[in-house]
Amino acid sequence: MRSTFAGLDIANRGLFVAQRQIDLAGHNIANANTEGYTRQRFVTAAVPPPGMNTLWLPIDKGRTGGGVVTLTVDQIRDRFLDKQVRHELTRTNYWEERSAALSYIEDIFNDLDTTGLNTVMRDFFNSLQELSKNTTDSAVRAEVVEKAKSMTDMFHAYYSKFTDQMYQQDEMVVAQGKHVSDLGRQIADLNQAIFKYELTGNNANDLRDKRNLLLDELAGLADISYQEVGSGKTDINGMELTTLVVRIGGADFIDHSSFREITAAQTAVNDIVSGSVSLPLLHELQFADDGSPVPVSGGAIRSYLDLRDGNSVSTQGLPYLKARLDTLVSSLVTEFNAIHETGYTLPYTDGSGVVQPSRTGVPLFDPAGLTIDTCSLSADVLASAHNVVASDEPVQMDTSGHYETGNNRTVLDRLIKLAQRSDIPAVGSFENFYNTFITELASEVAHANKMTEQEYALLDGLTAQRTSVSGVSLDEEITDLLRFQHAYNAAARVITAMDEALDVLINRTGRVGL
C-alpha cells in the first residue's frame, strides 16, 4: 500500500526538477554569446516504484513510480567534430602564416617599379654597351662601376631582408613555443580542477569548456593528439573518473596535472647566414626535462620553422630562396670575371702620382664573393674605374696622357654577348633565371593563398557543424523555457490537488452530519 503522502513527494520531485531545468535554460541563454560555451541539458530518469530493487515484490497491483530524478547535467558536444575542427585548425594556421610570410617576401622582389633587380641588371648591361662606344671615357667607365655596384648593393639588400625575415620567424618560434608551454600549464591545472570537482559525481561542464578552448588554441600552434583515459579512481557514485592526455607530434606533453615545459635553446647558425659573422643564433624548441626536441610537424610553429629553415623544392623557405639567388650571383661573378680577366685595363696615374700600366688578369668582381651577402666589386675596380677592361690588347698612353692603342673587342664581343647568352652553365640566361625565380616564388605564394582559402572553407564548414550541435539556439531555449514553466506549474497544481485531497481526508472524514 502506498504512503499517504507519496503523491506529495512525487509532485515535489517534479517541482524541483522543473525548477532546475528553468535555471539551466537561463544559464544557456545567458551564455548564448560566450565563446566556447557548450549547451547543457539535464539527464533525468523515472523513479521506480518502491520495492523494485528488493528480492520480494509486493503483491498489490497498480503500483506507480516515484516521480523523476536528475541523473546529471550533460554537455551537447560531438567529440568527433572536435577532433576534425582541431585538425583543420592545425592546417589552416600553417597555411595562413606561410601565405602571409611568402607574400611579404614576394613584395621584396616587386619588379613593377624602376628599382627591382631586373632593372638594375639591365642598367649594368646597358652601361657595358655604352662603354663599347667610348672605351676611354672616364665618365662612362665610372658609370659601369656605379651600375655594377648598384647591382651588388641590391643583392645585399635582398640578403638583409632575408635575414630580417628569418629572425622574425625565429622570434615567433620562441614566442609561440613559450605560449604552448603556458597553454600546457593551464590545461594541466584545469585537468586537476575538473578531476576534483567531478569526484562529487557532478560534471565540470564550464571548466571543460575552458579546457576545450585551450585545446583549440593549442591545435592552431602545433599538431596535437589527445584522449581522455581512465584514472583508476571513482566518484562518489562509483563511476570511473577520466583525465586528459595530450601529445605534440607523438611526444608526451600533458599527463593529467603534469606537463613538460618547453624551452627555446640556441642552435648553430642556419645555412642562410653561413659565412657571416656576429649574427644571433637561431633556436630549437626543446622539452626542459630531457632536452629532447619538440617534434612539431604542423600548425603555425611548423610554418615559422619551414620559412626559417626550408632549403628544398618541397619546403621552400628563406635558405632555399637565398640559395637560388646565390646560384645567380655565383654564375654572374664567375662568367664575367672569366672574360674580364682576359682583357686589358687602361693605364692611369694613381693618387700617389704613380703611372699604372695596362694590365690583364684583373677581375671585375671579387672572386670570393659568390653569394648575395658577400658579392662585391674587386679591389682593383673599386680603386679605379680605369681597371674596367674593354680591349683585348694592351692599351698604350703617350706622354701627354692620350691613349694611342686599344680597342673595344673584349667588352663588345664578349661581355655584352655574355649578358645576351642563354647557354650559361647553371642559369642559362641571367635575366631568364631571375624571371624564373620570381615566377616560382609567385607560384608558391599563389599555392599558399589557395591552400589557405581551401582550409578556411573546410574549417568554417566544420565549425558551423560543431556550433549547430553545441551552440545555444535562443529559439530552442525559449521553447524549452516555456515547456519547463508549464511543467513547474503542473507540478505545483498536483501539490494543490493532493493538499485538497488530504484536507478532505484529515479534516472532514468522520464528520458526516455534524
Secondary structure, DSSP 8 states (H G I E B T S, - for coil): ---TTHHHHHHHHHHHHHHHHHHHHHHHHHTTTSTT---EEEEEEEE--TTTTSSS----S-----EEEEEEEEE---HHHHHHHHHHHHHHHHHHHHHHHHHHHHHHT--SSSSSHHHHHHHHHHHHHHHHH-TT-HHHHHHHHHHHHHHHHHHHHHHHHHHHHHHHHHHHHHHHHHHHHHHHHHHHHHHHHHHHHHTTT---HHHHHHHHHHHHHHHHHS-EEEEEEEEEEE-TTS-EEEEEEEEETTEEEEETTEE--EEEEE----GGGTT--S----EEEEETTT--B----SHHHHHHHHHHH-BSSSSB-HHHHHHHHHHHHHHHHHHHHHHHTTSB---EE-TTS-EE---B---SB-TT--STTT--B-HHHHH-GGGS--BSS---B-TTS-B-S--SHIIIIIIHHHHH-S-BTTTBSHHHHHHHHHHHHHHHHHHHHHHHHHHHHHHHHHHHHHHHHHS--HHHHHHHHHHHHHHHHHHHHHHHHHHHHHHIIIIITT-TT-
